[in-house]
Amino acid sequence: MTRLAFDEHELLWHVQTESGESYSARFVIDTSGVLANPHVPRINGAETFKGPMFHSGHWDHSIAYEGKRVAVIGSGCSAAQIVPAIAGKVSRLTLFMGTAQWILPRSDRQFGAVERFARTLPGVRHLIRWLVFALHDIRFIGFRRYPGMSPITQLMKDHDRRSLTKRLHRSIKDDKLRQHMLPDYELGCRRVIPTNAHLPALSPDNVDVDISGIERITAQGILTRDGKEIPLDVIVYATGYFADSDMKKALSFQVHGLEGRNLNSEWEKEAVSYKGISVSGYPNDFKVNGPNTGSGHSSQMSYMEAATDYIVQAICAVKRDKSIKAIDARGDLQDAYVADMKRKMQKTVWQNATCTAFDRKNMSEEVTSLSPEPVTGFILSRRWIRLGDYRLLK
């Protein structure tokens, strides 16, 4: 899709695609999300490298990496998934690590026969699902500044620091690397990485970790800032996505609404929405994973399900009333909602801790992708749609 344009006379959206095909639609549901535009850093000499080079989000499956010398550039969630998956299959893997990340253990384990049988009993799986949901939502107090809760928050974060320190000592032999991998910023300021596999995957003899930084890419490999030239066959960028760090990249297609308005240029100035689902001036255009709907503490699926249920309600409400052709979020309610989100966000670690992160505009300004609400609050505030919150276009 390349362009969305709303026709004010027909009250329909016109959709254009790269292939030249076009469509008309009464409703549009944008589920592209924030992790849709891979970020590839500009590194001197990248164009000279003679081997395959690609971003993890556009993985080239035609390239056989087995038995090759592979570089993974990046230290976030993508790298934490890639390194354990390929370390045992390549001849040598070099991880070029940047900023330290908070790496926490997952609760994965093998289930015994009795437990596997118990989970088949009526209601047990639902109970377990509810307990997991509740546990993660309780963790929200570790990311939001609630009055009187700072001692509990500090206990939680001290526990996580001790846990990471212990795991680093168990898996990382080099003292300098261990010190580098222990973050010096508050837990939660950047995306937390839950994994049991990443740290052990850094210890085999065929895995190297470079923390000196990349000076440039050469025809044969990478020259580091401390003067080492590392020969390589394949380079993988595990450098994440623009998300909301660059709002020019937040939408991969042009969106034109009422009175010739352009959502792309408006979001470059400020990413606003109503409930993270609709935007005033863009009727019948609904978003899953819109502004301020990302999860920094729980499952993103819960937020996505709540938004999807709300969108289905909205479409059904419009279709029930034959006199309504489209609904457009009220500007005054949107302004009040955005102000409330900013007020709540100021009380979170995501906004007021000191670090750079891709969920912040320009990496260091306001947070526009994460939700300052716990999952429970997010779901309840979107449980039912009120048509009174919208202008009814007939």
ABEGO torsion letter per residue (X at the ends): XABBBBBAAAGBBBBBBAAGBBBBBABBBBAAEABABBBBBBBBGAAABABBBBBAABBBAABBABGBBBBBBEABAAAAAAAAAAAAABABBBBBBBBBBBBBBBABBBBBAAAAAAAABBGAAAAAAAAAAAAAAAAAAAABBBBGAAAAAAAAAAAAAAAAAAAAAAABABAAAAAAABBABBBGABBBBBBAAAAAAAABAABBBBAAEBABBBAAEBBBAAGBBBBBABBBBBAEBAEAABAAAABABBBBBBGGBBAAAAAAABBBBBGGABBBGBBGBBBBGBBGABBAABBAAAAAAAAAAAAAAAAAAAAABAABABBBBBAAAAAAAAAAAAAAAAABAAAABBBBBAABBGGABBBAABBABBAAAAAAAAABBBAAABBBBX
